[in-house]
Amino acid sequence: MHVFKGILACISIAITTVCVSAVLLIWSLQLAIARNTSKPAIKRKMDNIIIWWTQSNRWMIRRLNLVSPEIHWEGREHLSSEQWYLVVCNHQTWADILLLQTYLLDDIPPLKFFTKSQLIWLPFLGQAMYVLGFPYVKRVSREQIKKTPSLRNADKDSVMKACEGLKNHPSTILNFAEGTRRTEEKHRLQNYAFRNLLKPKAGGINYTLEGMDSHLSGMVDVTIVYLDGAPTFWDFLQGKSGRVVFDARYRPLPALTVEHAGETHQRAQVAQWLQSLWEEKDALISRYLQSG
């Protein structure tokens, strides 16, 4: 039964992705030949595709009963689909993205997140995300910077350029502050700095706050807890996730003093704020796990 459910979920996702790509092909041609004054309206209209895409996946998740959610909201009344937001969440499995899209869809603009440039080559999915304005970032390693010092600001330049595109109309930027999915091996290599989380990285969020400037209206802090253990994506599609807690809280953004103290001090401020946020999140996860 679980395998059959997983096959149906895969078929649903595949059909939806192909249909989205077909519509986007037509709209991208329209965008290419449109006058510059018309392009912002077309780009905003294309967000309807993300909404439809998310609604289709949400229907699939509910119809196949893939997850048993326990949803908690705090500060939901402060949210609007006509504002810009930063969403910060812990990361354990690819299923996190589907859950975030499903349970945040009706409250804020559709999610967009920074994506590794290599993913653009994924058939249909990579091209669809590119056309829809998902920011693609080419990561630069320390070794590359040592060989070519001019690449030192490449990450920041990529984020800043992407943020300019996101200012076209109300958008939501998703950031997994840990930078990668949490696994037991990665947790061990960090000497278990947090009980339930990997160490957060301030760089991406710092660049986003700087790049979006005054456009962001606030932050949605999401904590996802898999009470029966984090599933693989295939397990999720088979409905084996078990009980899941989805805890979402509206928070104001940190007050930064970059104009007086400079970029280095701003990064330190963001790192300190993020550390405090992660300590709260770690304690929250522990409470949910203990309560069962």
C-alpha positions as CSV (number, residue, x, y, z in Angstrom):
1,M,0.0,0.0,0.0
2,H,2.8,2.4,0.9
3,V,4.7,1.8,-2.4
4,F,1.5,2.3,-4.4
5,K,0.9,5.6,-2.6
6,G,4.5,6.6,-3.4
7,I,4.0,5.8,-7.1
8,L,0.8,7.9,-7.2
9,A,2.6,10.8,-5.5
10,C,5.5,10.6,-8.0
11,I,3.1,10.6,-11.0
12,S,1.2,13.6,-9.6
13,I,4.4,15.6,-9.1
14,A,5.7,14.7,-12.5
15,I,2.4,15.6,-14.3
16,T,2.2,18.9,-12.5
17,T,5.8,19.8,-13.2
18,V,5.5,19.1,-16.9
19,C,2.2,21.1,-17.2
20,V,3.9,24.0,-15.3
21,S,6.9,23.9,-17.7
22,A,4.6,23.9,-20.8
23,V,2.7,27.0,-19.6
24,L,5.9,28.7,-18.6
25,L,7.4,28.1,-22.0
26,I,4.6,30.2,-23.6
27,W,4.8,32.9,-20.9
28,S,8.6,33.1,-21.1
29,L,8.3,33.7,-24.9
30,Q,5.8,36.5,-24.1
31,L,8.2,37.9,-21.6
32,A,11.1,37.8,-24.1
33,I,9.3,39.9,-26.7
34,A,7.4,42.2,-24.3
35,R,8.4,45.9,-23.8
36,N,10.4,46.6,-20.7
37,T,7.5,48.6,-19.2
38,S,5.3,45.4,-19.5
39,K,7.7,42.9,-18.0
40,P,7.1,43.6,-14.3
41,A,3.4,42.8,-14.7
42,I,4.1,39.6,-16.6
43,K,6.6,38.5,-13.9
44,R,4.0,39.1,-11.2
45,K,1.4,37.2,-13.2
46,M,3.8,34.3,-13.5
47,D,3.7,33.9,-9.7
48,N,0.2,32.5,-10.2
49,I,2.0,29.4,-11.7
50,I,3.8,28.9,-8.4
51,I,0.5,29.2,-6.5
52,W,-1.1,26.7,-8.8
53,W,1.9,24.4,-8.6
54,T,1.8,24.5,-4.8
55,Q,-2.0,24.0,-4.7
56,S,-1.6,20.9,-6.8
57,N,1.1,19.5,-4.5
58,R,-1.0,20.4,-1.5
59,W,-4.0,18.6,-2.9
60,M,-1.8,15.5,-3.5
61,I,-0.4,15.6,0.0
62,R,-3.9,15.8,1.5
63,R,-5.6,13.4,-0.9
64,L,-3.0,10.7,-0.3
65,N,-2.9,11.5,3.4
66,L,0.9,11.6,3.3
67,V,1.4,13.4,6.7
68,S,-0.4,13.9,10.0
69,P,0.4,17.6,10.8
70,E,0.1,19.3,14.1
71,I,0.2,23.0,13.1
72,H,0.9,25.9,15.5
73,W,0.8,29.6,14.6
74,E,1.9,32.7,16.4
75,G,1.4,36.2,15.0
76,R,-0.4,35.0,11.9
77,E,-2.5,38.2,11.9
78,H,0.6,40.2,11.0
79,L,1.0,38.5,7.6
80,S,-0.2,39.6,4.2
81,S,0.2,38.3,0.6
82,E,1.0,41.9,-0.4
83,Q,4.2,42.2,1.6
84,W,7.8,40.8,1.4
85,Y,9.0,38.3,4.0
86,L,12.0,36.2,4.9
87,V,11.3,32.6,6.0
88,V,13.9,30.8,8.1
89,C,13.5,27.1,8.9
90,N,15.5,24.1,10.1
91,H,16.3,21.6,7.4
92,Q,16.2,17.8,7.6
93,T,14.7,16.4,4.3
94,W,13.5,17.5,0.9
95,A,10.0,17.0,2.3
96,D,10.5,20.3,4.3
97,I,10.0,22.3,1.1
98,L,6.7,20.7,0.3
99,L,5.5,21.2,3.8
100,L,6.6,24.9,3.9
101,Q,4.8,25.5,0.6
102,T,1.7,23.7,1.7
103,Y,1.2,25.4,5.1
104,L,2.4,28.9,4.3
105,L,0.6,29.3,0.9
106,D,-2.5,31.2,2.1
107,D,-0.7,33.7,4.3
108,I,2.3,35.1,2.4
109,P,3.5,35.3,-1.2
110,P,4.7,32.0,-2.7
111,L,8.1,30.8,-1.6
112,K,11.3,31.3,-3.6
113,F,14.6,30.1,-2.4
114,F,18.3,30.4,-3.4
115,T,19.2,27.3,-5.5
116,K,22.5,25.9,-6.5
117,S,23.3,26.7,-10.1
118,Q,23.8,23.1,-11.0
119,L,20.1,22.4,-10.5
120,I,19.1,24.4,-13.5
121,W,20.0,21.3,-15.6
122,L,17.3,19.2,-13.9
123,P,14.7,18.4,-16.7
124,F,11.6,20.6,-16.5
125,L,12.1,21.5,-12.8
126,G,15.3,23.4,-13.1
127,Q,14.1,25.4,-16.1
128,A,10.7,26.1,-14.5
129,M,12.3,27.5,-11.3
130,Y,14.7,29.7,-13.3
131,V,11.8,31.2,-15.4
132,L,9.8,31.7,-12.2
133,G,12.5,33.9,-10.7
134,F,14.0,31.4,-8.2
135,P,17.5,32.9,-7.6
136,Y,20.3,30.7,-8.8
137,V,23.6,31.1,-6.9
138,K,27.0,29.8,-7.9
139,R,28.8,28.9,-4.8
140,V,32.5,29.7,-4.7
141,S,34.8,27.5,-2.5
142,R,37.7,28.7,-0.4
143,E,40.1,26.9,-2.7
144,Q,38.7,28.9,-5.7
145,I,39.0,32.1,-3.8
146,K,42.7,31.3,-3.0
147,K,43.4,30.7,-6.7
148,T,41.4,33.7,-7.8
149,P,41.0,36.4,-5.1
150,S,38.6,38.4,-7.3
151,L,36.0,35.8,-6.6
152,R,35.9,36.7,-2.9
153,N,32.7,38.7,-3.3
154,A,31.1,36.4,-5.9
155,D,28.5,34.9,-3.4
156,K,27.5,38.3,-2.2
157,D,27.2,39.7,-5.8
158,S,25.0,36.8,-6.8
159,V,22.7,37.3,-3.9
160,M,22.5,41.0,-4.4
161,K,21.6,40.6,-8.1
162,A,19.0,38.0,-7.2
163,C,17.4,40.3,-4.6
164,E,17.0,43.0,-7.2
165,G,14.8,40.7,-9.2
166,L,12.7,39.8,-6.1
167,K,11.9,43.5,-5.5
168,N,9.6,43.5,-8.6
169,H,6.6,42.5,-6.6
170,P,5.8,41.0,-3.1
171,S,7.9,37.9,-2.6
172,T,8.9,35.4,0.1
173,I,12.5,34.3,0.4
174,L,13.2,31.0,2.1
175,N,16.5,30.4,3.8
176,F,17.7,27.2,5.4
177,A,20.2,28.8,7.7
178,E,22.0,25.5,8.4
179,G,23.0,25.5,4.7
180,T,22.4,21.8,4.3
181,R,20.1,19.0,5.5
182,R,20.8,17.8,9.0
183,T,22.1,14.2,9.2
184,E,23.6,12.4,12.2
185,E,27.1,12.4,10.6
186,K,27.0,16.2,10.0
187,H,25.7,16.7,13.5
188,R,28.6,14.6,14.9
189,L,31.2,16.5,12.9
190,Q,30.0,19.7,14.5
191,N,30.5,18.1,18.0
192,Y,26.7,18.4,18.6
193,A,26.9,22.2,19.1
194,F,23.1,22.1,19.3
195,R,21.0,19.1,20.5
196,N,18.7,19.0,17.5
197,L,20.2,21.3,14.9
198,L,23.3,22.1,12.9
199,K,25.1,25.4,13.4
200,P,23.4,28.3,11.5
201,K,25.3,30.3,8.9
202,A,24.8,34.0,8.9
203,G,26.2,34.8,5.5
204,G,23.2,34.1,3.3
205,I,20.7,35.8,5.6
206,N,23.0,38.8,6.1
207,Y,23.3,39.3,2.3
208,T,19.5,38.9,1.9
209,L,18.8,41.5,4.6
210,E,21.2,43.9,2.9
211,G,20.0,43.1,-0.6
212,M,16.3,43.5,0.1
213,D,16.9,46.6,2.2
214,S,13.6,48.1,3.4
215,H,11.4,45.8,1.3
216,L,11.1,43.0,3.9
217,S,8.2,43.4,6.3
218,G,9.2,40.7,8.8
219,M,10.2,37.1,9.2
220,V,8.4,33.9,9.6
221,D,10.4,31.5,11.8
222,V,9.3,27.9,11.0
223,T,10.3,24.9,13.0
224,I,9.5,21.4,11.6
225,V,9.7,18.5,14.0
226,Y,9.3,14.9,12.8
227,L,8.2,13.2,16.0
228,D,8.9,9.7,14.5
229,G,12.2,10.7,12.9
230,A,13.0,12.6,9.8
231,P,11.9,10.6,6.7
232,T,13.6,10.3,3.4
233,F,11.8,12.0,0.5
234,W,10.7,8.6,-0.8
235,D,9.4,7.6,2.7
236,F,7.5,11.0,2.7
237,L,5.9,10.2,-0.6
238,Q,4.8,6.8,0.7
239,G,3.1,8.3,3.7
240,K,5.6,7.0,6.2
241,S,6.4,10.4,7.8
242,G,4.2,9.8,10.8
243,R,3.5,12.7,13.1
244,V,4.9,16.1,12.1
245,V,4.8,19.4,14.1
246,F,4.8,22.6,12.0
247,D,5.4,25.6,14.2
248,A,5.3,29.0,12.5
249,R,5.9,32.3,14.3
250,Y,6.0,35.9,12.9
251,R,9.0,37.8,14.2
252,P,10.3,41.3,13.5
253,L,13.6,41.6,11.7
254,P,16.7,42.5,13.8
255,A,17.4,46.2,14.0
256,L,20.8,46.6,12.4
257,T,23.2,49.6,12.5
258,V,25.2,49.0,9.4
259,E,25.3,52.7,8.4
260,H,27.1,53.6,11.6
261,A,29.2,50.5,12.3
262,G,30.0,49.1,8.8
263,E,29.5,45.7,7.1
264,T,31.7,43.7,9.5
265,H,29.7,44.8,12.5
266,Q,26.4,44.1,10.7
267,R,27.5,40.5,10.0
268,A,28.4,40.1,13.7
269,Q,25.0,41.4,14.7
270,V,23.2,39.0,12.3
271,A,25.3,36.1,13.6
272,Q,24.5,36.9,17.2
273,W,20.8,37.3,16.4
274,L,20.7,34.0,14.5
275,Q,22.6,32.2,17.3
276,S,19.9,33.4,19.8
277,L,17.2,32.3,17.4
278,W,18.7,28.9,17.0
279,E,19.0,28.4,20.7
280,E,15.3,29.1,21.1
281,K,14.5,26.8,18.2
282,D,16.6,24.0,19.6
283,A,14.8,24.2,23.0
284,L,11.5,24.3,21.2
285,I,12.3,21.1,19.3
286,S,13.4,19.4,22.5
287,R,10.0,20.3,24.2
288,Y,8.0,18.9,21.3
289,L,10.1,15.7,21.2
290,Q,9.7,15.2,25.0
291,S,6.0,15.8,24.9
292,G,5.7,13.4,22.0
